[in-house]
Amino acid sequence: MTNIPQSLMNLRCPEGIGTIDDILESHQRYQVLLAALDLGLFEFLNRKGPGNRNEIAEGIGINGVFSHDFLNVLVEAGLITLDGELYCNARAATDFLLRGNPFYQGDVVRNVIRHSSWSNLSAALTRNEPAQGKGSSSTGPNTTFISALGQRALRGELQAVTRAISGWRGFRDARRILDVGGGHGLYTIALCQANPLLKGIVLDQASVVDSATHYIAEHGLTDRITAVTGDICSDSIGSGYDIVLISHLLYKFRKNLAPIFETVRASLNPRGLFVSNHWFCAPGCATGESAVQGLSKALQSFSHPLCREEEFDRLFDEKGFSLVTTTSAMTAFGPTRLQLAERRGNAQSITPFSNAGE
């Protein structure tokens, strides 16, 4: 390589720069959507109805010199429509970007950059595995993160999981459910709506309890569902439950799952139901997801899908459960493995929990 400066006039840009530009434009379109949410654009158009760009600029408080281009980015994205000089919400905005709609995804949008591993990806990719249990220095998930999880779940995963549970032969007679790591509590809320005699406990970190309590109150179930702080590995979770649900929690315990199974079994009534809803690797770890979906799932589960299905199934049998059904629930990151198993026989002694193998 020569140290002689090249002639800038004669430099030729290599082909393929569009690849970089496309990525940058995708980020810029995302920022426009984020700004539209923060400025209340979709809510404004929902209240007012169609409006021209000057009315919209004044209504949401932006400088009018930007309004034409700002709004047209959203037109190109299919989130608002333009008829003559009047803009209004497109169906996608009405369905997914208005608060109060059951399929609202606003916190999913915000969480991508503000409250998740994506906000500082280089740090997320180089960090060590977080400590388990209450001794972790982490302050735990924040409200927006929990809301985003709930909004994603309502795309279909929650419906699939709760319909499977409600189809269990003992569901109508069930009176108590424990949702371990239940976060937003929406699974328990849905099941209590389906069974008016069912009462529930949502067990999670202290930072999450307020979010769950909010959702419980919003659905008018404060007399039947309680959100409490606790850790299945270090606290007593009680007993006498008819259903124990664990969804997307077991990844960090994948090398020491036996104590979890034993604790769940001891907490259940005879013939009570243990529900597990988690991602597993497909044979050869092949997936049908995009690379971005794969990385998103890895960040959420700390890259610990429960890889060996046969070992997981064997734990059910060894720890005193009879599998009732194995099915799947679709998520934004591909299908989960949803398993329902009934407790059989008498409770076994509990194996002390440890972090061995981590």
Buried (B, 14 or more C-beta within 10 A) or exposed (E): EEEEEEEEEEEEEEEEEEEEEEEEEEEEBBEBBBBBBEBBBBBBBBEEEBBBBEBBBEBBEBEEEEBEEBBBBBEEBEBBBBEEEBBBBBEBBBBBBBEEBEEBBBBBBBBBBBBBBBEEEEEBEEEEEEEBBEEEEEEEBBBBBBBBBBBBBBBEBBBBBBEBBBEBEBBEEBEBBBBBBBBBBBBBBBBBBBBEEBBBBBBBBEBBBEBBBBBBEEBEBEEBBBBBEBBBBEBEBBEEBBBBBBBBBBBBBBEBBBBBBBBBBBBBBEEBBBBBBBBBEBEEEEBEBEEEBBBBBBBBBBEBBBEEBEEBBEBBEEBBBEEBEBEBBEBBBBBBBBBBBBBEEEBEEEBEBEBEEE
